[in-house]
Amino acid sequence: MTTPPTFPPADPSGAWQQPAGYPPPAPGPVKPSRLRTGLVLGGAATAALVLVGGGVFAYTTLDGGGAQPEAALPDTAIAYVRIDLDPSATQKVNLLRLANRFPDLAKDLDVDLSETADLRELLVDAIAGSGECTVDYAADVEPWLGQRAGFASLPATEDGGEPEPVVVLQVTDEGAARTAIESELGCGDGIEPAQVAFTDGYALITSETLAAADVATAASKASLADDPLFSADRKALGDAGLVSVWVDVQGAKGLLEDSLAGQGGSEETTAALAELDGVTSVTGALRAGSDHLELAFAVGADEATLTPLEGSGTSLLTGLPETTLFASAGTVDPAAIDETWEQLSTLADTFGSSGLGDLEDLGGLGGGDLLDDDWSLSSNPVGTTTLPTVTEAECAALLAQPEYAADFSGLGLTAEEEAEYKRTYDEAFMSSCTGTDLGLGADDLGTDDLGTDLGTDDLYGDDYLTDDPYGDDLLPSGLGFQATVDELEKSFNIKLPEDLKTLLGEQIVVALDSAGLDDISSVTGPGDVSFGARTIGDKAALEDLLGRIDAILVDAGADKLSSATTKDGLVIASNDDYATQLAADGKLGSKPTFTTVVPDAKSASSAVFVDIDAIEKIARANIDALGGDDSWISYVAPLQAFGVSTRVDGGHAVSSVRLSFD
C-alpha cells in the first residue's frame, strides 16, 4: 500500500493540486461576502444531442465531451446558471441562422452573426462596451477562455448571511487565466489569489472572504453534477440547450423564510411561500432548433401538486380546424374551481356588494349613509319611496375629499379646459348627491325620461339601472355575492359553481378562427367572427345546462346559442357553421405549423397555439383599415407560430414554450 505524501505539492500557479491516492481534506469554512462589482458573472449550458435508437437514449455532447461546470461546484448549491458558447455546437449555428432571418439585425446591432461567429467575443465585447473599460478579446481573453461558464449561489454558512456567489469559467491555460482574472482584465482593483482556484479545467472565482480552494475541495467530495435532485431534474428536462438554469426551490425557500423571520416578514409573504411546499425544484433550458427557439422547463413537485395538471387524453387542440388563428386548451380540476370560487366569494365580500342601487356610507357624513342600507332602486315601489335628504353642505364636504375629487392632470388640457371640466364634474356630482336633477329627490322613480333622470330610466322608459332592455328586472340590485348567486338559482335555475364545473367539463378548448377576417370591414357583429368553445364532460348535464341558458335568452327576446353536441361533450360557438366545424374532427394536429410549436399535444394537460403567419396575412389584407402603417409587419414576417404546452412526466411538470420561424 502506498503512503500518500504528507504535503500535497502545488502547481507553479500556486493552486493546490490533489495527488493520486491522497484523501481530499474536509472543506474549510465558507464566509459570507459579495463579489467585486467589476467581476463579470456568467452562466452556462452544454448543448446535447439526443440520439434515439432501439428505445435507448444516448447523450453525446456537441463539443466532444469533457467536464461540465456543475462538476466543479459542490452539491450545496441552491441555484445554478450555465451557458455553452461552443462554436462547433449545432444549436449555436441554429441560433445564428434564426437571427439572420431578421433583416438588417446584424447591421443594426453592429455584430457578426455569421455561422462562424465567436459568441465568446460577442459576449465579451458587449460586457466591455457597457462599461468604461476597454478589453482586447484577441489578446486578453481568447488565449485562455474556454467555451463553458457557470454561476452558482451557495448557502451562507453564518446565521443571517446572504447566499454566496461563485463564478465558474472553463479555461484552456490556467497560468494565463489566473493572470487575467486576478487583474480583472485591467477593469477593476484586482482579485486576491485566494479567490481563484482551478479544478478539472475550470476556474472557480469567489468573494473576498470565501476561499476558492475550499469550494473546489467541497466539489471534489460531492459535486452538484452527482446530486440526485439535480440529476433527476436534468433527466426530466432533456437537452440542456445553449443556456440552462436550475433552482433548488426548497433550499431557496428556506433561505427566504430565515431572512423574513429576522425581518418580521408579513403574513401574506409567508402564505405565498407556503404555496411552494409541494414544489421541489425548477430547471429550464434555451434551445435552438433549425426552425424554432424553445424555452423548456421541468418543475419537480409532489403528487398532490402534479395530479391536477395531468392530462385527460389527447388535447382538444389537435381536432380544431386547420384555419385556427388562436386556441387554448386545458384539463380542468374541479377542486381548483371550488378553491377559486371560494376566493372570489371572499374577495367580493371584502370589496362590497354587486348591487347598483345601494349607495352605502360614502364618507360617513354625520355617521350615516347617504341612502339607507335597506333601500334599493329595484326593491321599492315607484313613486312610494321617499329618499333621505342630503344637504348641499354635506355633499360639498364629500366632494372635497380626495377620493371623490376629479383629477384631470396628465390629459394635456389647457388651464381653461381643465377648469371647465372640473366645473362640469363638480356640478354633476352635486346634482347627483343632492338629487336635484336625477329624480332621486321629490320626483318619482321611473317617471322621467333619460333627459331628466339619467341613470334611473332605461332607453325604453323603464328604470335604467334596475330593469333590463326589455323592461323586466334581471336581478334585484344591492345584493351581495352569495345573495346574487342565490338569486340566479331562484330566478333562472343557474347553480354556481356547480354549473360552471359542468360547463368547463374535464377538458375545454376555446378557439378563434381566421376565416372571415380578411376583410374586417365586413364584420358587423359577433356572428361574423368564428369563435367558440368545445367541452369534454357529462354530455347529459351539458345539454341540460345549455337548455336552461337558451331558455333565459329566449325569455329576454334574444336568440339561442349556436351549439352542437359531440359524442363526449358540447360545442358553443358564435355561429352555426363554426359550431359544426368545432364538433367535427379537424386537422390542426397534423399541420406542421402546429406540431413544431406544440410538440406534446397528445399528452399535454394544457396548451396554447397562435398562428402568426395567419395574423400577418390578416394584417396585410386589412392594412388600410388599420391605418395604413405596415412598418410593424416586417418584425413579425420572419415568425411563423407560437405555442405552449405542459405535460406531467413522472415527478415533473414539463413545459415547452416555442417560437417558430418561416
Salt bridges, closest charged atoms under 4 A:
ASP63 OD2 - ARG148 NH2 2.62
GLU70 OE1 - ARG82 NE 3.02
GLU70 OE2 - ARG234 NH1 3.78
ASP84 OD2 - ARG148 NE 3.67
GLU115 OE2 - ARG97 NE 2.71
ASP118 OD2 - ARG120 NH2 2.99
GLU162 OE1 - ARG34 NH1 3.79
GLU164 OE1 - ARG34 NH2 3.84
GLU182 OE2 - ARG178 NH1 2.67
GLU208 OE2 - ARG36 NH2 3.05
ASP233 OD1 - HIS652 NE2 2.69
GLU257 OE2 - LYS253 NZ 2.73
ASP277 OD1 - LYS253 NZ 3.04
ASP291 OD1 - HIS292 ND1 2.96
GLU294 OE1 - ARG287 NH1 3.15
GLU294 OE2 - ARG658 NE 3.16
ASP338 OD1 - LYS501 NZ 3.00
GLU420 OE2 - ARG423 NH2 2.44
ASP426 OD2 - LYS422 NZ 2.82
GLU427 OE2 - ARG423 NH1 2.68
ASP499 OD2 - ARG548 NH1 2.76
ASP544 OD2 - ARG548 NH2 3.09
ASP568 OD1 - ARG534 NH2 3.85
ASP600 OD2 - ARG647 NE 3.27
ASP611 OD2 - LYS591 NZ 3.35
GLU616 OE2 - ARG620 NE 3.03
ASP649 OD2 - ARG647 NH1 3.32
